[in-house]
Amino acid sequence: PQIDCKHVVSKKCKIPPVCQVLIHESEEVRDDDVVDQETYQLVVSLEAVQQSLMMGSFKTKVHMLDECRKLGATQGCKAIVGVVCVGLEDRDPRVKQAAAKVLVGMSTKGDGHIIAAVTARLEHKSEDVRQVALQLLGHIAERGDQHTITKVSDCLEDSNVFTRGAAAKLLRQIVVRGDQHAINVVSERLNHEDEGVRLLAVEFLGRIAQKGDQRAIAVVSSCLADRILDVRRAAAEVICDIAEKGDEHAITKVSGWLQHEDEVVRQSVVEVLGHIACKGDRHVFTVLSACLEDSSSSVRHSVVTVLGLLAEKG
């Protein structure tokens, strides 16, 4: 019977029986047909696998994914990747994880074809699919991969907070500190309407920017005037972390917000200047001294405190 031949082919050629189609004289040989000819044409087909992944039971789906794993180990066919990715979209999280495991096993670090197939799922309507795709990219994407960084950065704006968190976690893993491409694509989110997205972008820039990064300092300083307190605080912390002591560029960018209409913003700016200015900095002394006439007593108090900290003894 044909089924016996399929098992022979499976052992010798490592092609699972479910993926085999035997042809004789342009006709497909059925499993119950008697195989009595000397020559048959073997066609590798994924149709039965794909149908089972869409309509089968949990056990059937997992079995089919395992068959894809066996076939992918020997054939390396791109079509197999597309079929396995069907499993990533399954409603059952166990099937999703099984599909992800197969793709990890089939891939090498930086496998462009698999990465492209997985990143395509970052736009899927299901948040679960988007999250498993992000998880999978953590195993197969290389550090510094600009295309993947761009695609994953889009997920910082995802409607689901857990997806945004997964994207941020993945970016921390694949972004090389100081990567200007990553800094640029993340900076685009600093003006997003969602405060959670802006906060995530500010915090992430603090993690990837190198000390003294002028570009990062410039874009984050704009968030010192954000309407949300948490974003302003995060921006102040990031600037204090990445600005070099006495950095004139950073001092100029930050000082520009001393005239802001919100006294809380002005007070925060004064405190940031106290962290990044050097003792005895005459320019900062002059700038802050003008704020001693600020209409807010809280700002004036902060100015006095900072001037005291920056004054050189004697």
N, C-alpha and C positions, 0 to 999 in steps of 0.2 A: 504493500500500500504506500501511497505517497507520503503519509505521515511518518513512516519509517525512514524514508529517504530524507525527509526534512531534518530528522534528528541526526542523521549521518552528516548532512551538510552543516548542521549546527555545530557538531563536534569538530569537524575539519576546518570550516571556514569562519567559525564564531559568529554565524548569522542566526539569530533566534528563529525558530520555526514560524512564529506568528508574522515574521517579516519576509517570509519566503513565498514566492509564487512560481510554480513550475508550469512551463509552457511547452506544449507539443503540437507542432503544425498549427500554430497560431491560436490554439485552444488552451484555456487554462485547465490544468489537471486538478480534479477535486480530491479532497482528502480520502474519500472512499474508493477512488479509482485504482485499478491495478496498474502498477508501473512495470511495463514489460518492454519498453523501448530502450535503445542504447543511448540515445541522445535527447536531452531535454534542455530547454533554455531556463535559466534561473533569473528571476527578477526580484530585486529587493524592494519591498513595498512597505510603506508606513501607514497605509490606509486603515488597516484593521486596528493598529495601535491607536491611531488618532480617534477613531470611532469609539473605542473602548474607554479612552481617556475622557471623552465627552459624555458617554452614556452608561458606563459600567459602574459596578459597585466599588466601594473603597478598596477592597482586596484586589479587585481586577485592575484598578487604576495603578495601585502601587506595583503590582506585578508587571504591568506594561511599562511603567517607568524603569523598572529594573531591566527589562528587556532592551529598552533604549540605551541604558547604561552599557550593557554588554555589546550592543551594536556600535555605539559611539566609541568604545575603547579600541575597536579594530578598524572601523570604516572612516571615522572622523567626518562624517557627512554633515554639511550645514543644515540640511533638511531635518536632521534628528533634533537639532537645537530648537527649531521652530515647534516641533511636536512636543518636546519636553516642556517648553514654555507654556503650552496649553495647561499643563498641570499647575503652573504658578497662578493661574486665574481660577482654579477650582474653588468652590465654596468651602470645602473641608480643609481646615488649616493643616491637617496631617498630610493631605495630598500636596499642598503647597510646599511644606517642608521637605517632603520626599522628592519633589521635582527640583527644589533648590539644591538638595544634596547630590542629586544626579548631575546637575550642571556644574557644581564645584568639582566633582570627580572627573568630568569630561574636559574641564578647562585647564589652561595654564595661566599663570599670572599675566594679566594684560591681554588676554585673548579678545581681540577686537570684535570678532563676530558674535561671541556670546555676550560681551559687554553691550553691544548695540541692541541685541535682542532683549536684554534685561532692562536697559535704560528706556526702551520703548514702553515698558510697563509702568514707568514712573508717572505716566499720564493716564493710567487706567482709572476708571470711575470708582473702583473699590479702594478704600483706604488700606485695607488688609493687603491687597496686591501691591500697592505702592510701597508699603512697609517691608514686605518680604523681598521686594526688588532691591530696596536700599540695603537690607541685611545681606543679600547675596553679593551685591557690588563690593561690600567690605571684604569679601573673600577673593574676588577676582580682579578688582581694579588696582592698578599700580599707583604708587605715590607720584603726584605731579601730573597725572593724566588730565590735561586741560579740558578735553571734551567732556569727560565724566564729571569734572568739577563744575563745569557750566550747567550740565543737566541736573546735577544734584542740588546746586544752588537754587534752581527754580523751586525746589521742594521746600525751601525756607519760607515760601509764601503759601504753602499748602493750607487748605481749609481746616485740616485736622492737626491739632497741637502735637499729637504723638508722632505724626509723620514729620512735622517740622523738627522735632527733637531728634528723630532718627537721622534726618538729613544732616543736622549739625554734628551729630556724633560721627557720621561717616566722613564728613569734611575734615574734622579734626584728625581723622586717621589717614586720609589721602593727600592732604594739603601740606606742602613743605613750608616751614616757617619762612616768611618773607616773600612768598609767591605773589608777585604783583598782579598776575591774572586773577588769582583767587580774591585778592583784596579788591580789585575792580568790580568783579561780579557780585561780591557780597555787599559792597558799598552802594550798589544800585538799590538795595532794600532799605536803606536808611530813611527814605522818604515814603515808605509804604504807609498806607492808611491804617493798617493794623499795628497797634502799639507793641503787640507780642512779637511781630516780625521785626520791627525796628530794634527792640531790645535784644533779640537773638542776634541780629546783625552786628550791633555794637559789641556785645560780649564776644562774638566770634572773632571780630577784628582784633580785639585785645589778645586773643590766643595766637593768632597767626602773624601779626605784624612784628617786625623786628624793632629793637630799641632804636629810636631816632628816625623811624620811617616817616618822612615828611608827608607823603600822600595819605597815609592812615591818620596821622595827626590832624591834617586839614579836614578830612571828611568827618571824623568823629567829633571835632570841635563844633561842628554845626549842630550836633545833638545836645550841646550844653543848653540850648534854648528850646528843646523839645517840650511839648505841652504836658508830657507825662513825667512825673517825678522819678520813677524807676529808670526811665531811659536817660534822664539827665544825670542821675547818680552813676549809672553804668558808664556814661561817656566821661564823666569826671575821673572815675577810677582808671579807665583805660588810658586817658591822657597822662595821668600821673605815673602809670606803669611804663608807658612806651616812650615818653619824652625824655630826652637827656637833660640833665641838670643844666640850666642856663641856656637851653635851646632857644635862640632868638626867634626862629620861625614859629615854634610852638607858642612862645610868649606873645608874639604878634597876633596869631590866630585866636588865642584865648582872650586877649585883651579887647578884641573887637566886640565882645559881648558885654563889656562893662556898662554900656549905654542902653542895655535892654530894658524894656518897660517893666518887666517883672522883677521885683526886688529879690525873689528867691534865686532867680537866674544870676543876678549880679553878685549875690552873696557867694554862690557856688563858684563863680569865676574868680572871685577874690581868693577863695581857699585853694583853688587849683594853682593859681599863680604863686601862692605861698609854697606849694610843693615843688614846682618846677624851676623857680627862680633861685639864683645863687645868693648867698649872703653878700650884702653890700652892692647889689645890682642897682645902680643909680637910675637906670631907665625905669625899672619896675617901681622903684621908690617914687619917682615922679608921677607915674601913671596912677599908682594907688593913693598918693597924697591928694590927688584931685578928687578922690572918692570920699575924702573925709567930710565933704559937704553934701554927701548923698542924702536924699530925702528919707531914707530908711535907717532907723537906728540900728537894725540888725546888720545892715551892710557896713555902717560906720564902725560898729563894734568889731566885725571881722577884719576890717582894714587895719584898725589899731593893733589887733592881735598879730596879723601877718607882718606888719611893719616892724613890730617888736622882734619877731622871729628872724627877720631878714637883716636886722641892724647888726653891724659888726661891733663887737665889744671894744670899748675904748674910743 
